[in-house]
Amino acid sequence: RQDAADLAVQHANELGPARHLDAGQPLYAAGSTGQAWRVTDGVIRLDHAGQAGEHRFASLAIAGDIVGCETLLFGSYTFDATALTPCRLQPWPEGDTATSG
């Protein structure tokens, strides 16, 4: 009989590989396509490009938050996402196989 921790690891492996980012490393850029991610460790900064092309702070994502879910509705990312700290992310939604990347 498998315990809950074993099932969680098995499920995560079925979704695809986790992503590990160093501080300062981009996760994705606004306008690009890809999948949504659950932040499992670390902090992600989300920025929106202003009219003059400057980056404007929009939000922070911490462990447990989902980033990039707008791709499921609009087909592309709305924000630039950059790791502020070393981060670990898992593909989301967790109940489905992650699609693009």
N, C-alpha and C positions, 0 to 999 in steps of 0.2 A: 504494500500500500504506500502510495506517495504522499508526502506531507505537503502542506501549502507552499512552502519555500521551494521545493523541488518542482512543483507545478508552475510556479511563477517563473522560474528560470527556464523551464521547457517552453513556456508560452512566449517569453521574450526572445528566445532563440528562433522560434518559428516566425516572428515578425520581421526579422532581419537584424543586421548588426546594429549595435549601439554606436553612437558617434561620440567621440571624445574630442573636445576642443581645448586648446590652450588659451589663456587670457589674450585678448586682442584678435583672435582668429574669427573670421566671419563664418556664420552658419548659412546665411542666404542673403540675397540682395532683392530689393523691391523690384517687381516686374518679372522676376524669374519664376520658373515653375518648379514644383517639387512637392514634397509631402509635409504633413504636420508632424511635430515632435513634442514629446513630453520631456520637460526638464527634470531629470532625476537627481542632479547634483550641480551646484553652481548658480551663477547669475548671468542672464542674457539681457543685453540692452537692445531695445527696439527704437529705431529712429525713422522719422518720416522726412523725405526730401522736400525742402521748401521751394517756393517758386523760383528763387535765384540759384537753386541747386545745393544750398547749404543743408546740412543735416540738423534736424530739430528733434530733441528728445521727445519720445512718445510714452515709453513705459519701461518697466523692468519685469522680467520673468524670473521666478525663483523655483526651487524644487517643488514639483507637483503641478506647475503651470503648463499649459499647452501653448505652443507658438506655431504660427504658420497655418492655423486651421482655416484661414480665409481662402486658401488654395482649394478647399473642398467646395466652396461656393463660387469663387470668382476665377479659378484656374491659375492664379499667380499670387505671389506674395505682395502684400501692401507695404511692408516695412523692411528696412535693412536690419538684420539681426547679427549682433556681434557678442562674443563671450567677454564678459568683464572679468571673470575668474575662470579657472579651469572648470570645464563643464562636462557632464555626461548626459546624453539624450537618448531616448528610445523612440522608435517610430510610433505614430499614433494615427488613427484610432487603434486601440489595443485589441479590439474584437475582430478586426479585419487585417488582411495581409496588406502591408504598405505598398502603395502603387508606385508612382514616379519617384525620381530621385535625382 
